[in-house]
Amino acid sequence: MVAQDHLGFHISIGTYDSRYLDYIFTSNSRRVIPTQGNIPFLQIQEFGPFDAENEDHLPQFLLIVLSFILSQLEKTAAAAIFKDALR
């Protein structure tokens, strides 16, 4: 997720497992308490703030966003298109 606050940008990237999906999609008719394991069922990593007026911040912001997009496409056919474009 990218959030903007005037000229500042923040990036939040969440990773989750099947327990989180069970928690989200379980019927509201009963209370769901997530089980505790070794790894939290939802982890959010935050980056920022990135100042849009600071020339040093924008390349860092773009690099993080592009890296995340490429990591998500790694196992898809679209990954080859991006890799070829970035050579």
C-alpha positions as CSV (number, residue, x, y, z in Angstrom):
1,M,0.0,0.0,0.0
2,V,1.2,3.5,-0.8
3,A,-0.1,6.3,1.3
4,Q,0.3,10.0,0.7
5,D,0.2,12.7,3.3
6,H,0.6,16.0,1.4
7,L,4.1,15.8,0.0
8,G,5.1,12.7,2.0
9,F,4.7,9.1,0.9
10,H,4.8,5.9,3.0
11,I,5.0,2.4,1.8
12,S,3.5,-0.5,3.7
13,I,4.0,-4.1,2.5
14,G,2.1,-6.9,4.3
15,T,2.8,-10.6,4.2
16,Y,0.4,-13.1,5.6
17,D,-0.3,-16.8,5.7
18,S,-3.5,-18.9,5.4
19,R,-4.5,-18.2,9.0
20,Y,-4.9,-14.5,8.1
21,L,-7.2,-15.4,5.2
22,D,-9.2,-17.7,7.5
23,Y,-9.5,-14.8,10.0
24,I,-10.7,-12.3,7.3
25,F,-13.1,-14.6,5.4
26,T,-14.7,-16.4,8.4
27,S,-18.4,-15.6,8.9
28,N,-19.1,-12.6,11.2
29,S,-21.6,-14.8,13.1
30,R,-18.9,-16.1,15.4
31,R,-15.9,-14.6,17.0
32,V,-12.5,-15.5,15.5
33,I,-9.4,-15.4,17.6
34,P,-6.2,-16.0,15.6
35,T,-4.0,-18.8,16.8
36,Q,-0.6,-17.8,18.0
37,G,2.3,-19.5,16.3
38,N,6.0,-18.9,15.8
39,I,5.3,-16.4,13.0
40,P,2.6,-13.8,13.2
41,F,-0.2,-14.4,10.7
42,L,0.2,-10.8,9.4
43,Q,3.4,-8.8,9.3
44,I,3.6,-5.3,7.9
45,Q,6.9,-3.7,6.9
46,E,6.8,0.1,6.6
47,F,9.1,2.4,4.6
48,G,9.2,6.1,4.7
49,P,8.4,8.9,4.9
50,F,9.6,9.9,1.5
51,D,9.5,13.6,0.8
52,A,8.3,14.4,-2.7
53,E,10.4,17.6,-2.7
54,N,13.6,15.9,-1.7
55,E,15.5,14.7,-4.8
56,D,17.2,12.0,-2.9
57,H,14.0,10.4,-1.6
58,L,12.2,9.8,-4.9
59,P,14.7,7.4,-6.4
60,Q,14.6,5.4,-3.2
61,F,10.8,5.4,-3.2
62,L,10.7,4.3,-6.9
63,L,13.3,1.5,-6.3
64,I,11.3,0.0,-3.4
65,V,8.0,0.1,-5.4
66,L,9.7,-1.4,-8.5
67,S,11.4,-4.1,-6.5
68,F,8.2,-5.1,-4.9
69,I,6.4,-5.3,-8.2
70,L,9.1,-7.4,-9.7
71,S,9.2,-9.7,-6.7
72,Q,5.5,-10.3,-7.1
73,L,5.9,-11.0,-10.9
74,E,8.8,-13.3,-10.4
75,K,6.8,-16.5,-11.0
76,T,4.7,-15.2,-13.9
77,A,5.1,-14.9,-17.6
78,A,5.1,-11.1,-17.2
79,A,8.4,-11.2,-15.3
80,A,10.3,-11.8,-18.6
81,I,8.8,-8.7,-20.1
82,F,10.0,-6.5,-17.2
83,K,13.4,-8.1,-17.1
84,D,14.0,-7.5,-20.8
85,A,12.9,-3.9,-20.5
86,L,15.3,-3.3,-17.6
87,R,18.4,-4.7,-19.3
